[in-house]
């Protein structure tokens, strides 16, 4: 029985005197060299001149965007402005465009998907 009391006494002393936790001292953060600082500053990226080339719209497209030559991006933007102005997006499926009379002659059908518009415009734009 002497062993049992010594074990209990040893456990009691362990519980009574817990180990003190060592506190860590944080070192001051080191200055890191960033990749951005190492690289020299780049010049602004120039747009591709082919994207800015003015194209002549066909008669069907000119009814929507006007008859003056314009870049492909501006033609697409004007078609979308026309669609939004006359609320031609389908109410349930916003990716579908319901064509009115002008757009039916342009698209060739009563409704198209929004991703088809760029391909359709390509057929109606000719280089000047």
Backbone as XML, in Angstrom:
<?xml version="1.0"?>
<chain id="A" units="angstrom">
  <residue number="1" name="UNK">
    <atom name="N" x="0.794" y="-1.187" z="0.000"/>
    <atom name="CA" x="0.000" y="0.000" z="0.000"/>
    <atom name="C" x="0.838" y="1.252" z="0.000"/>
  </residue>
  <residue number="2" name="UNK">
    <atom name="N" x="2.011" y="1.139" z="0.369"/>
    <atom name="CA" x="2.885" y="2.303" z="0.419"/>
    <atom name="C" x="3.099" y="2.867" z="-0.981"/>
  </residue>
  <residue number="3" name="UNK">
    <atom name="N" x="3.108" y="1.993" z="-1.968"/>
    <atom name="CA" x="3.298" y="2.450" z="-3.335"/>
    <atom name="C" x="2.120" y="3.282" z="-3.821"/>
  </residue>
  <residue number="4" name="UNK">
    <atom name="N" x="0.926" y="2.892" z="-3.418"/>
    <atom name="CA" x="-0.252" y="3.623" z="-3.856"/>
    <atom name="C" x="-0.274" y="5.029" z="-3.300"/>
  </residue>
  <residue number="5" name="UNK">
    <atom name="N" x="0.105" y="5.184" z="-2.056"/>
    <atom name="CA" x="0.103" y="6.517" z="-1.477"/>
    <atom name="C" x="1.171" y="7.395" z="-2.104"/>
  </residue>
  <residue number="6" name="UNK">
    <atom name="N" x="2.287" y="6.822" z="-2.458"/>
    <atom name="CA" x="3.326" y="7.634" z="-3.083"/>
    <atom name="C" x="2.908" y="8.061" z="-4.488"/>
  </residue>
  <residue number="7" name="UNK">
    <atom name="N" x="2.199" y="7.199" z="-5.188"/>
    <atom name="CA" x="1.710" y="7.574" z="-6.515"/>
    <atom name="C" x="0.693" y="8.692" z="-6.405"/>
  </residue>
  <residue number="8" name="UNK">
    <atom name="N" x="-0.200" y="8.556" z="-5.415"/>
    <atom name="CA" x="-1.197" y="9.597" z="-5.227"/>
    <atom name="C" x="-0.541" y="10.908" z="-4.838"/>
  </residue>
  <residue number="9" name="UNK">
    <atom name="N" x="0.463" y="10.808" z="-3.998"/>
    <atom name="CA" x="1.166" y="12.009" z="-3.578"/>
    <atom name="C" x="1.904" y="12.636" z="-4.758"/>
  </residue>
  <residue number="10" name="UNK">
    <atom name="N" x="2.460" y="11.784" z="-5.587"/>
    <atom name="CA" x="3.173" y="12.297" z="-6.760"/>
    <atom name="C" x="2.201" y="12.983" z="-7.717"/>
  </residue>
  <residue number="11" name="UNK">
    <atom name="N" x="0.996" y="12.407" z="-7.908"/>
    <atom name="CA" x="-0.002" y="13.020" z="-8.773"/>
    <atom name="C" x="-0.475" y="14.341" z="-8.189"/>
  </residue>
  <residue number="12" name="UNK">
    <atom name="N" x="-0.625" y="14.343" z="-6.867"/>
    <atom name="CA" x="-1.082" y="15.566" z="-6.210"/>
    <atom name="C" x="-0.054" y="16.678" z="-6.368"/>
  </residue>
  <residue number="13" name="UNK">
    <atom name="N" x="1.203" y="16.340" z="-6.289"/>
    <atom name="CA" x="2.226" y="17.368" z="-6.436"/>
    <atom name="C" x="2.290" y="17.863" z="-7.877"/>
  </residue>
  <residue number="14" name="UNK">
    <atom name="N" x="2.048" y="16.956" z="-8.834"/>
    <atom name="CA" x="2.045" y="17.382" z="-10.230"/>
    <atom name="C" x="0.888" y="18.333" z="-10.499"/>
  </residue>
  <residue number="15" name="UNK">
    <atom name="N" x="-0.273" y="18.027" z="-9.942"/>
    <atom name="CA" x="-1.414" y="18.893" z="-10.140"/>
    <atom name="C" x="-1.262" y="20.210" z="-9.394"/>
  </residue>
  <residue number="16" name="UNK">
    <atom name="N" x="-0.645" y="20.152" z="-8.276"/>
    <atom name="CA" x="-0.506" y="21.354" z="-7.469"/>
    <atom name="C" x="0.490" y="22.324" z="-8.086"/>
  </residue>
  <residue number="17" name="UNK">
    <atom name="N" x="1.512" y="21.806" z="-8.702"/>
    <atom name="CA" x="2.541" y="22.681" z="-9.264"/>
    <atom name="C" x="2.611" y="22.477" z="-10.780"/>
  </residue>
  <residue number="18" name="UNK">
    <atom name="N" x="1.743" y="23.103" z="-11.514"/>
    <atom name="CA" x="1.828" y="22.961" z="-12.974"/>
    <atom name="C" x="3.043" y="23.704" z="-13.502"/>
  </residue>
  <residue number="19" name="UNK">
    <atom name="N" x="3.468" y="23.255" z="-14.657"/>
    <atom name="CA" x="4.632" y="23.887" z="-15.263"/>
    <atom name="C" x="4.272" y="25.279" z="-15.745"/>
  </residue>
  <residue number="20" name="UNK">
    <atom name="N" x="5.206" y="26.174" z="-15.592"/>
    <atom name="CA" x="4.988" y="27.536" z="-16.056"/>
    <atom name="C" x="5.184" y="27.562" z="-17.575"/>
  </residue>
  <residue number="21" name="UNK">
    <atom name="N" x="4.263" y="28.225" z="-18.269"/>
    <atom name="CA" x="4.371" y="28.293" z="-19.719"/>
    <atom name="C" x="5.411" y="29.327" z="-20.105"/>
  </residue>
  <residue number="22" name="UNK">
    <atom name="N" x="6.204" y="28.937" z="-21.070"/>
    <atom name="CA" x="7.222" y="29.864" z="-21.561"/>
    <atom name="C" x="6.561" y="30.836" z="-22.529"/>
  </residue>
  <residue number="23" name="UNK">
    <atom name="N" x="6.809" y="32.093" z="-22.339"/>
    <atom name="CA" x="6.239" y="33.089" z="-23.243"/>
    <atom name="C" x="7.248" y="33.369" z="-24.350"/>
  </residue>
  <residue number="24" name="UNK">
    <atom name="N" x="6.730" y="33.400" z="-25.562"/>
    <atom name="CA" x="7.600" y="33.657" z="-26.700"/>
    <atom name="C" x="7.606" y="35.147" z="-26.989"/>
  </residue>
  <residue number="25" name="UNK">
    <atom name="N" x="8.774" y="35.629" z="-27.263"/>
    <atom name="CA" x="8.915" y="37.030" z="-27.629"/>
    <atom name="C" x="8.947" y="37.084" z="-29.149"/>
  </residue>
  <residue number="26" name="UNK">
    <atom name="N" x="8.015" y="37.847" z="-29.703"/>
    <atom name="CA" x="7.963" y="37.953" z="-31.154"/>
    <atom name="C" x="9.033" y="38.919" z="-31.644"/>
  </residue>
  <residue number="27" name="UNK">
    <atom name="N" x="9.718" y="38.452" z="-32.672"/>
    <atom name="CA" x="10.738" y="39.306" z="-33.260"/>
    <atom name="C" x="10.059" y="40.309" z="-34.180"/>
  </residue>
  <residue number="28" name="UNK">
    <atom name="N" x="10.698" y="41.413" z="-34.387"/>
    <atom name="CA" x="10.159" y="42.443" z="-35.278"/>
    <atom name="C" x="10.107" y="41.866" z="-36.689"/>
  </residue>
  <residue number="29" name="UNK">
    <atom name="N" x="9.013" y="42.131" z="-37.434"/>
    <atom name="CA" x="8.919" y="41.580" z="-38.787"/>
    <atom name="C" x="10.009" y="42.147" z="-39.688"/>
  </residue>
  <residue number="30" name="UNK">
    <atom name="N" x="10.549" y="41.253" z="-40.491"/>
    <atom name="CA" x="11.603" y="41.660" z="-41.414"/>
    <atom name="C" x="10.969" y="42.242" z="-42.662"/>
  </residue>
  <residue number="31" name="UNK">
    <atom name="N" x="11.622" y="43.197" z="-43.239"/>
    <atom name="CA" x="11.141" y="43.804" z="-44.477"/>
    <atom name="C" x="11.391" y="42.821" z="-45.607"/>
  </residue>
  <residue number="32" name="UNK">
    <atom name="N" x="10.314" y="42.458" z="-46.311"/>
    <atom name="CA" x="10.443" y="41.515" z="-47.418"/>
    <atom name="C" x="10.534" y="42.283" z="-48.729"/>
  </residue>
  <residue number="33" name="UNK">
    <atom name="N" x="11.340" y="41.774" z="-49.594"/>
    <atom name="CA" x="11.447" y="42.377" z="-50.925"/>
    <atom name="C" x="10.310" y="41.808" z="-51.766"/>
  </residue>
  <residue number="34" name="UNK">
    <atom name="N" x="9.456" y="42.651" z="-52.284"/>
    <atom name="CA" x="8.341" y="42.175" z="-53.089"/>
    <atom name="C" x="8.766" y="42.069" z="-54.542"/>
  </residue>
  <residue number="35" name="UNK">
    <atom name="N" x="8.032" y="41.249" z="-55.263"/>
    <atom name="CA" x="8.343" y="41.062" z="-56.677"/>
    <atom name="C" x="8.046" y="42.325" z="-57.471"/>
  </residue>
  <residue number="36" name="UNK">
    <atom name="N" x="7.006" y="43.048" z="-57.048"/>
    <atom name="CA" x="6.633" y="44.255" z="-57.774"/>
    <atom name="C" x="7.725" y="45.320" z="-57.684"/>
  </residue>
  <residue number="37" name="UNK">
    <atom name="N" x="8.360" y="45.412" z="-56.541"/>
    <atom name="CA" x="9.398" y="46.414" z="-56.372"/>
    <atom name="C" x="10.643" y="46.049" z="-57.185"/>
  </residue>
  <residue number="38" name="UNK">
    <atom name="N" x="10.865" y="44.752" z="-57.395"/>
    <atom name="CA" x="12.058" y="44.321" z="-58.104"/>
    <atom name="C" x="11.940" y="44.573" z="-59.612"/>
  </residue>
  <residue number="39" name="UNK">
    <atom name="N" x="10.713" y="44.529" z="-60.153"/>
    <atom name="CA" x="10.545" y="44.697" z="-61.589"/>
    <atom name="C" x="10.485" y="46.175" z="-61.961"/>
  </residue>
  <residue number="40" name="UNK">
    <atom name="N" x="11.031" y="46.512" z="-63.098"/>
    <atom name="CA" x="10.906" y="47.906" z="-63.541"/>
    <atom name="C" x="9.470" y="48.173" z="-64.001"/>
  </residue>
  <residue number="41" name="UNK">
    <atom name="N" x="9.057" y="49.401" z="-63.923"/>
    <atom name="CA" x="7.695" y="49.767" z="-64.304"/>
    <atom name="C" x="7.515" y="49.598" z="-65.811"/>
  </residue>
  <residue number="42" name="UNK">
    <atom name="N" x="6.406" y="48.951" z="-66.187"/>
    <atom name="CA" x="6.120" y="48.731" z="-67.608"/>
    <atom name="C" x="5.365" y="49.923" z="-68.165"/>
  </residue>
  <residue number="43" name="UNK">
    <atom name="N" x="5.522" y="50.124" z="-69.446"/>
    <atom name="CA" x="4.758" y="51.162" z="-70.129"/>
    <atom name="C" x="3.324" y="50.663" z="-70.292"/>
  </residue>
  <residue number="44" name="UNK">
    <atom name="N" x="2.365" y="51.587" z="-70.452"/>
    <atom name="CA" x="0.983" y="51.187" z="-70.630"/>
    <atom name="C" x="0.838" y="50.353" z="-71.892"/>
  </residue>
  <residue number="45" name="UNK">
    <atom name="N" x="-0.034" y="49.374" z="-71.813"/>
    <atom name="CA" x="-0.265" y="48.490" z="-72.937"/>
    <atom name="C" x="-1.076" y="49.213" z="-74.003"/>
  </residue>
  <residue number="46" name="UNK">
    <atom name="N" x="-0.628" y="49.121" z="-75.237"/>
    <atom name="CA" x="-1.328" y="49.786" z="-76.334"/>
    <atom name="C" x="-2.352" y="48.823" z="-76.924"/>
  </residue>
  <residue number="47" name="UNK">
    <atom name="N" x="-3.548" y="49.317" z="-77.256"/>
    <atom name="CA" x="-4.552" y="48.435" z="-77.858"/>
    <atom name="C" x="-4.133" y="48.015" z="-79.260"/>
  </residue>
  <residue number="48" name="UNK">
    <atom name="N" x="-4.618" y="46.866" z="-79.655"/>
    <atom name="CA" x="-4.328" y="46.337" z="-80.974"/>
    <atom name="C" x="-5.008" y="47.223" z="-82.023"/>
  </residue>
  <residue number="49" name="UNK">
    <atom name="N" x="-4.257" y="47.750" z="-82.990"/>
    <atom name="CA" x="-4.872" y="48.644" z="-83.980"/>
    <atom name="C" x="-5.939" y="47.960" z="-84.834"/>
  </residue>
  <residue number="50" name="UNK">
    <atom name="N" x="-5.872" y="46.637" z="-84.963"/>
    <atom name="CA" x="-6.886" y="45.928" z="-85.746"/>
    <atom name="C" x="-8.253" y="46.013" z="-85.073"/>
  </residue>
  <residue number="51" name="UNK">
    <atom name="N" x="-8.277" y="46.118" z="-83.751"/>
    <atom name="CA" x="-9.549" y="46.226" z="-83.042"/>
    <atom name="C" x="-10.155" y="47.619" z="-83.160"/>
  </residue>
  <residue number="52" name="UNK">
    <atom name="N" x="-9.334" y="48.596" z="-83.473"/>
    <atom name="CA" x="-9.810" y="49.973" z="-83.607"/>
    <atom name="C" x="-10.124" y="50.355" z="-85.050"/>
  </residue>
  <residue number="53" name="UNK">
    <atom name="N" x="-9.906" y="49.422" z="-85.977"/>
    <atom name="CA" x="-10.130" y="49.702" z="-87.392"/>
    <atom name="C" x="-11.621" y="49.953" z="-87.650"/>
  </residue>
  <residue number="54" name="UNK">
    <atom name="N" x="-11.910" y="50.999" z="-88.371"/>
    <atom name="CA" x="-13.304" y="51.339" z="-88.662"/>
    <atom name="C" x="-13.823" y="50.467" z="-89.790"/>
  </residue>
  <residue number="55" name="UNK">
    <atom name="N" x="-15.045" y="49.958" z="-89.592"/>
    <atom name="CA" x="-15.687" y="49.075" z="-90.547"/>
    <atom name="C" x="-17.013" y="49.676" z="-90.987"/>
  </residue>
  <residue number="56" name="UNK">
    <atom name="N" x="-17.377" y="49.394" z="-92.217"/>
    <atom name="CA" x="-18.630" y="49.919" z="-92.771"/>
    <atom name="C" x="-19.769" y="48.938" z="-92.471"/>
  </residue>
  <residue number="57" name="UNK">
    <atom name="N" x="-20.824" y="49.398" z="-91.785"/>
    <atom name="CA" x="-21.955" y="48.501" z="-91.507"/>
    <atom name="C" x="-22.827" y="48.298" z="-92.751"/>
  </residue>
  <residue number="58" name="UNK">
    <atom name="N" x="-23.477" y="47.135" z="-92.811"/>
    <atom name="CA" x="-24.410" y="46.860" z="-93.909"/>
    <atom name="C" x="-25.673" y="47.695" z="-93.696"/>
  </residue>
  <residue number="59" name="UNK">
    <atom name="N" x="-26.590" y="47.658" z="-94.651"/>
    <atom name="CA" x="-27.817" y="48.445" z="-94.541"/>
    <atom name="C" x="-28.662" y="47.998" z="-93.350"/>
  </residue>
  <residue number="60" name="UNK">
    <atom name="N" x="-28.723" y="46.692" z="-93.103"/>
    <atom name="CA" x="-29.519" y="46.173" z="-91.988"/>
    <atom name="C" x="-28.934" y="46.633" z="-90.657"/>
  </residue>
  <residue number="61" name="UNK">
    <atom name="N" x="-27.613" y="46.619" z="-90.543"/>
    <atom name="CA" x="-26.963" y="47.057" z="-89.320"/>
    <atom name="C" x="-26.995" y="48.576" z="-89.185"/>
  </residue>
  <residue number="62" name="UNK">
    <atom name="N" x="-26.913" y="49.279" z="-90.309"/>
    <atom name="CA" x="-26.940" y="50.735" z="-90.289"/>
    <atom name="C" x="-28.274" y="51.258" z="-89.762"/>
  </residue>
  <residue number="63" name="UNK">
    <atom name="N" x="-29.346" y="50.491" z="-89.915"/>
    <atom name="CA" x="-30.652" y="50.894" z="-89.386"/>
    <atom name="C" x="-30.635" y="50.948" z="-87.861"/>
  </residue>
  <residue number="64" name="UNK">
    <atom name="N" x="-29.735" y="50.197" z="-87.232"/>
    <atom name="CA" x="-29.647" y="50.158" z="-85.770"/>
    <atom name="C" x="-28.545" y="51.065" z="-85.241"/>
  </residue>
  <residue number="65" name="UNK">
    <atom name="N" x="-27.352" y="51.019" z="-85.860"/>
    <atom name="CA" x="-26.187" y="51.730" z="-85.316"/>
    <atom name="C" x="-25.829" y="53.002" z="-86.071"/>
  </residue>
  <residue number="66" name="UNK">
    <atom name="N" x="-26.423" y="53.236" z="-87.215"/>
    <atom name="CA" x="-26.069" y="54.408" z="-88.025"/>
    <atom name="C" x="-25.195" y="53.984" z="-89.191"/>
  </residue>
  <residue number="67" name="UNK">
    <atom name="N" x="-25.094" y="54.845" z="-90.188"/>
    <atom name="CA" x="-24.389" y="54.497" z="-91.416"/>
    <atom name="C" x="-22.910" y="54.816" z="-91.438"/>
  </residue>
  <residue number="68" name="UNK">
    <atom name="N" x="-22.388" y="55.532" z="-90.460"/>
    <atom name="CA" x="-20.977" y="55.919" z="-90.446"/>
    <atom name="C" x="-20.090" y="54.731" z="-90.084"/>
  </residue>
  <residue number="69" name="UNK">
    <atom name="N" x="-18.876" y="54.653" z="-90.644"/>
    <atom name="CA" x="-17.937" y="53.587" z="-90.264"/>
    <atom name="C" x="-17.565" y="53.689" z="-88.783"/>
  </residue>
  <residue number="70" name="UNK">
    <atom name="N" x="-17.473" y="52.534" z="-88.138"/>
    <atom name="CA" x="-17.136" y="52.492" z="-86.716"/>
    <atom name="C" x="-16.450" y="51.174" z="-86.387"/>
  </residue>
  <residue number="71" name="UNK">
    <atom name="N" x="-15.678" y="51.129" z="-85.284"/>
    <atom name="CA" x="-15.020" y="49.882" z="-84.881"/>
    <atom name="C" x="-16.044" y="48.828" z="-84.455"/>
  </residue>
  <residue number="72" name="UNK">
    <atom name="N" x="-15.641" y="47.578" z="-84.516"/>
    <atom name="CA" x="-16.507" y="46.454" z="-84.165"/>
    <atom name="C" x="-17.031" y="46.576" z="-82.730"/>
  </residue>
  <residue number="73" name="UNK">
    <atom name="N" x="-16.177" y="47.011" z="-81.813"/>
    <atom name="CA" x="-16.598" y="47.129" z="-80.416"/>
    <atom name="C" x="-17.693" y="48.177" z="-80.247"/>
  </residue>
  <residue number="74" name="UNK">
    <atom name="N" x="-17.596" y="49.277" z="-80.974"/>
    <atom name="CA" x="-18.617" y="50.314" z="-80.892"/>
    <atom name="C" x="-19.927" y="49.856" z="-81.519"/>
  </residue>
  <residue number="75" name="UNK">
    <atom name="N" x="-19.842" y="49.067" z="-82.589"/>
    <atom name="CA" x="-21.052" y="48.540" z="-83.222"/>
    <atom name="C" x="-21.789" y="47.618" z="-82.257"/>
  </residue>
  <residue number="76" name="UNK">
    <atom name="N" x="-21.044" y="46.746" z="-81.582"/>
    <atom name="CA" x="-21.651" y="45.840" z="-80.609"/>
    <atom name="C" x="-22.261" y="46.626" z="-79.454"/>
  </residue>
  <residue number="77" name="UNK">
    <atom name="N" x="-21.569" y="47.657" z="-79.008"/>
    <atom name="CA" x="-22.076" y="48.475" z="-77.913"/>
    <atom name="C" x="-23.377" y="49.173" z="-78.315"/>
  </residue>
  <residue number="78" name="UNK">
    <atom name="N" x="-23.438" y="49.686" z="-79.531"/>
    <atom name="CA" x="-24.652" y="50.368" z="-79.987"/>
    <atom name="C" x="-25.819" y="49.402" z="-80.163"/>
  </residue>
  <residue number="79" name="UNK">
    <atom name="N" x="-25.525" y="48.174" z="-80.583"/>
    <atom name="CA" x="-26.592" y="47.170" z="-80.684"/>
    <atom name="C" x="-27.146" y="46.870" z="-79.292"/>
  </residue>
  <residue number="80" name="UNK">
    <atom name="N" x="-26.247" y="46.727" z="-78.299"/>
    <atom name="CA" x="-26.710" y="46.465" z="-76.925"/>
    <atom name="C" x="-27.469" y="47.662" z="-76.363"/>
  </residue>
  <residue number="81" name="UNK">
    <atom name="N" x="-27.048" y="48.871" z="-76.692"/>
    <atom name="CA" x="-27.792" y="50.059" z="-76.255"/>
    <atom name="C" x="-29.209" y="50.035" z="-76.836"/>
  </residue>
  <residue number="82" name="UNK">
    <atom name="N" x="-29.325" y="49.638" z="-78.108"/>
    <atom name="CA" x="-30.632" y="49.543" z="-78.769"/>
    <atom name="C" x="-31.502" y="48.491" z="-78.069"/>
  </residue>
  <residue number="83" name="UNK">
    <atom name="N" x="-30.887" y="47.332" z="-77.759"/>
    <atom name="CA" x="-31.622" y="46.243" z="-77.097"/>
    <atom name="C" x="-32.136" y="46.707" z="-75.732"/>
  </residue>
  <residue number="84" name="UNK">
    <atom name="N" x="-31.302" y="47.384" z="-74.975"/>
    <atom name="CA" x="-31.705" y="47.843" z="-73.640"/>
    <atom name="C" x="-32.725" y="48.976" z="-73.719"/>
  </residue>
  <residue number="85" name="UNK">
    <atom name="N" x="-32.572" y="49.852" z="-74.708"/>
    <atom name="CA" x="-33.489" y="50.984" z="-74.852"/>
    <atom name="C" x="-34.915" y="50.505" z="-75.105"/>
  </residue>
  <residue number="86" name="UNK">
    <atom name="N" x="-35.068" y="49.500" z="-75.958"/>
    <atom name="CA" x="-36.393" y="48.993" z="-76.308"/>
    <atom name="C" x="-36.782" y="47.742" z="-75.506"/>
  </residue>
  <residue number="87" name="UNK">
    <atom name="N" x="-36.016" y="47.398" z="-74.474"/>
    <atom name="CA" x="-36.314" y="46.289" z="-73.562"/>
    <atom name="C" x="-36.580" y="44.992" z="-74.343"/>
  </residue>
  <residue number="88" name="UNK">
    <atom name="N" x="-35.601" y="44.573" z="-75.127"/>
    <atom name="CA" x="-35.769" y="43.411" z="-75.991"/>
    <atom name="C" x="-35.218" y="42.118" z="-75.397"/>
  </residue>
  <residue number="89" name="UNK">
    <atom name="N" x="-34.634" y="42.171" z="-74.197"/>
    <atom name="CA" x="-34.180" y="40.945" z="-73.552"/>
    <atom name="C" x="-35.393" y="40.185" z="-73.039"/>
  </residue>
  <residue number="90" name="UNK">
    <atom name="N" x="-35.362" y="38.875" z="-73.162"/>
    <atom name="CA" x="-36.469" y="38.043" z="-72.690"/>
    <atom name="C" x="-36.572" y="38.168" z="-71.175"/>
  </residue>
  <residue number="91" name="UNK">
    <atom name="N" x="-37.768" y="38.238" z="-70.654"/>
    <atom name="CA" x="-37.968" y="38.453" z="-69.217"/>
    <atom name="C" x="-37.552" y="37.241" z="-68.391"/>
  </residue>
  <residue number="92" name="UNK">
    <atom name="N" x="-37.796" y="36.045" z="-68.894"/>
    <atom name="CA" x="-37.461" y="34.847" z="-68.119"/>
    <atom name="C" x="-36.015" y="34.405" z="-68.335"/>
  </residue>
  <residue number="93" name="UNK">
    <atom name="N" x="-35.532" y="34.470" z="-69.563"/>
    <atom name="CA" x="-34.156" y="34.077" z="-69.874"/>
    <atom name="C" x="-33.429" y="35.300" z="-70.412"/>
  </residue>
  <residue number="94" name="UNK">
    <atom name="N" x="-32.661" y="35.988" z="-69.562"/>
    <atom name="CA" x="-32.041" y="37.258" z="-69.927"/>
    <atom name="C" x="-30.956" y="37.103" z="-70.993"/>
  </residue>
  <residue number="95" name="UNK">
    <atom name="N" x="-30.526" y="35.880" z="-71.264"/>
    <atom name="CA" x="-29.513" y="35.663" z="-72.295"/>
    <atom name="C" x="-30.119" y="35.597" z="-73.691"/>
  </residue>
  <residue number="96" name="UNK">
    <atom name="N" x="-31.414" y="35.627" z="-73.771"/>
    <atom name="CA" x="-32.119" y="35.543" z="-75.054"/>
    <atom name="C" x="-32.609" y="36.931" z="-75.454"/>
  </residue>
  <residue number="97" name="UNK">
    <atom name="N" x="-32.424" y="37.285" z="-76.716"/>
    <atom name="CA" x="-32.851" y="38.573" z="-77.239"/>
    <atom name="C" x="-34.031" y="38.353" z="-78.184"/>
  </residue>
  <residue number="98" name="UNK">
    <atom name="N" x="-35.151" y="38.995" z="-77.877"/>
    <atom name="CA" x="-36.325" y="38.942" z="-78.745"/>
    <atom name="C" x="-36.235" y="40.109" z="-79.726"/>
  </residue>
  <residue number="99" name="UNK">
    <atom name="N" x="-36.159" y="39.792" z="-81.019"/>
    <atom name="CA" x="-35.910" y="40.808" z="-82.034"/>
    <atom name="C" x="-37.196" y="41.547" z="-82.415"/>
  </residue>
  <residue number="100" name="UNK">
    <atom name="N" x="-37.047" y="42.864" z="-82.631"/>
    <atom name="CA" x="-38.146" y="43.643" z="-83.224"/>
    <atom name="C" x="-37.925" y="43.652" z="-84.735"/>
  </residue>
  <residue number="101" name="UNK">
    <atom name="N" x="-38.647" y="44.509" z="-85.462"/>
    <atom name="CA" x="-38.562" y="44.500" z="-86.929"/>
    <atom name="C" x="-37.155" y="44.791" z="-87.442"/>
  </residue>
  <residue number="102" name="UNK">
    <atom name="N" x="-36.477" y="45.792" z="-86.861"/>
    <atom name="CA" x="-35.124" y="46.134" z="-87.323"/>
    <atom name="C" x="-34.144" y="45.001" z="-87.042"/>
  </residue>
  <residue number="103" name="UNK">
    <atom name="N" x="-34.252" y="44.406" z="-85.855"/>
    <atom name="CA" x="-33.318" y="43.338" z="-85.504"/>
    <atom name="C" x="-33.637" y="42.037" z="-86.233"/>
  </residue>
  <residue number="104" name="UNK">
    <atom name="N" x="-34.892" y="41.815" z="-86.612"/>
    <atom name="CA" x="-35.220" y="40.608" z="-87.376"/>
    <atom name="C" x="-34.509" y="40.620" z="-88.720"/>
  </residue>
  <residue number="105" name="UNK">
    <atom name="N" x="-34.442" y="41.793" z="-89.349"/>
    <atom name="CA" x="-33.719" y="41.863" z="-90.630"/>
    <atom name="C" x="-32.220" y="41.683" z="-90.418"/>
  </residue>
  <residue number="106" name="UNK">
    <atom name="N" x="-31.729" y="42.138" z="-89.284"/>
    <atom name="CA" x="-30.301" y="41.999" z="-88.966"/>
    <atom name="C" x="-29.959" y="40.554" z="-88.596"/>
  </residue>
  <residue number="107" name="UNK">
    <atom name="N" x="-30.744" y="39.960" z="-87.674"/>
    <atom name="CA" x="-30.450" y="38.610" z="-87.169"/>
    <atom name="C" x="-30.914" y="37.515" z="-88.127"/>
  </residue>
  <residue number="108" name="UNK">
    <atom name="N" x="-32.007" y="37.762" z="-88.836"/>
    <atom name="CA" x="-32.548" y="36.741" z="-89.714"/>
    <atom name="C" x="-33.506" y="35.798" z="-89.011"/>
  </residue>
  <residue number="109" name="UNK">
    <atom name="N" x="-33.788" y="36.002" z="-87.739"/>
    <atom name="CA" x="-34.736" y="35.175" z="-86.999"/>
    <atom name="C" x="-35.334" y="35.983" z="-85.847"/>
  </residue>
  <residue number="110" name="UNK">
    <atom name="N" x="-36.344" y="35.431" z="-85.211"/>
    <atom name="CA" x="-37.109" y="36.170" z="-84.201"/>
    <atom name="C" x="-36.369" y="36.332" z="-82.874"/>
  </residue>
  <residue number="111" name="UNK">
    <atom name="N" x="-35.507" y="35.401" z="-82.527"/>
    <atom name="CA" x="-34.752" y="35.531" z="-81.272"/>
    <atom name="C" x="-33.385" y="34.881" z="-81.417"/>
  </residue>
  <residue number="112" name="UNK">
    <atom name="N" x="-32.412" y="35.441" z="-80.701"/>
    <atom name="CA" x="-31.041" y="34.916" z="-80.728"/>
    <atom name="C" x="-30.493" y="34.911" z="-79.302"/>
  </residue>
  <residue number="113" name="UNK">
    <atom name="N" x="-29.450" y="34.129" z="-79.096"/>
    <atom name="CA" x="-28.744" y="34.146" z="-77.826"/>
    <atom name="C" x="-27.780" y="35.321" z="-77.795"/>
  </residue>
  <residue number="114" name="UNK">
    <atom name="N" x="-27.479" y="35.803" z="-76.600"/>
    <atom name="CA" x="-26.625" y="36.986" z="-76.501"/>
    <atom name="C" x="-25.221" y="36.744" z="-77.040"/>
  </residue>
  <residue number="115" name="UNK">
    <atom name="N" x="-24.754" y="35.506" z="-77.011"/>
    <atom name="CA" x="-23.406" y="35.214" z="-77.502"/>
    <atom name="C" x="-23.356" y="35.092" z="-79.020"/>
  </residue>
  <residue number="116" name="UNK">
    <atom name="N" x="-24.499" y="34.977" z="-79.659"/>
    <atom name="CA" x="-24.548" y="34.883" z="-81.119"/>
    <atom name="C" x="-24.403" y="36.249" z="-81.782"/>
  </residue>
  <residue number="117" name="UNK">
    <atom name="N" x="-24.652" y="37.313" z="-81.049"/>
    <atom name="CA" x="-24.699" y="38.654" z="-81.644"/>
    <atom name="C" x="-23.367" y="39.042" z="-82.275"/>
  </residue>
  <residue number="118" name="UNK">
    <atom name="N" x="-22.263" y="38.727" z="-81.627"/>
    <atom name="CA" x="-20.950" y="39.073" z="-82.170"/>
    <atom name="C" x="-20.693" y="38.420" z="-83.514"/>
  </residue>
  <residue number="119" name="UNK">
    <atom name="N" x="-21.075" y="37.159" z="-83.663"/>
    <atom name="CA" x="-20.896" y="36.455" z="-84.931"/>
    <atom name="C" x="-21.787" y="37.022" z="-86.024"/>
  </residue>
  <residue number="120" name="UNK">
    <atom name="N" x="-22.998" y="37.414" z="-85.640"/>
    <atom name="CA" x="-23.917" y="37.998" z="-86.614"/>
    <atom name="C" x="-23.386" y="39.348" z="-87.091"/>
  </residue>
  <residue number="121" name="UNK">
    <atom name="N" x="-22.861" y="40.143" z="-86.169"/>
    <atom name="CA" x="-22.318" y="41.461" z="-86.537"/>
    <atom name="C" x="-21.130" y="41.324" z="-87.482"/>
  </residue>
  <residue number="122" name="UNK">
    <atom name="N" x="-20.321" y="40.294" z="-87.288"/>
    <atom name="CA" x="-19.147" y="40.097" z="-88.138"/>
    <atom name="C" x="-19.549" y="39.955" z="-89.607"/>
  </residue>
  <residue number="123" name="UNK">
    <atom name="N" x="-20.723" y="39.363" z="-89.854"/>
    <atom name="CA" x="-21.204" y="39.193" z="-91.228"/>
    <atom name="C" x="-21.685" y="40.520" z="-91.826"/>
  </residue>
  <residue number="124" name="UNK">
    <atom name="N" x="-22.052" y="41.473" z="-90.950"/>
    <atom name="CA" x="-22.616" y="42.750" z="-91.422"/>
    <atom name="C" x="-21.618" y="43.902" z="-91.396"/>
  </residue>
  <residue number="125" name="UNK">
    <atom name="N" x="-20.366" y="43.637" z="-91.056"/>
    <atom name="CA" x="-19.338" y="44.679" z="-91.031"/>
    <atom name="C" x="-18.278" y="44.369" z="-92.076"/>
  </residue>
  <residue number="126" name="UNK">
    <atom name="N" x="-18.030" y="45.305" z="-92.967"/>
    <atom name="CA" x="-17.022" y="45.142" z="-94.027"/>
    <atom name="C" x="-15.955" y="46.203" z="-93.870"/>
  </residue>
  <residue number="127" name="UNK">
    <atom name="N" x="-14.720" y="45.880" z="-94.216"/>
    <atom name="CA" x="-13.638" y="46.861" z="-94.108"/>
    <atom name="C" x="-13.862" y="47.981" z="-95.113"/>
  </residue>
  <residue number="128" name="UNK">
    <atom name="N" x="-13.430" y="49.183" z="-94.724"/>
    <atom name="CA" x="-13.635" y="50.377" z="-95.540"/>
    <atom name="C" x="-12.645" y="50.407" z="-96.672"/>
  </residue>
</chain>
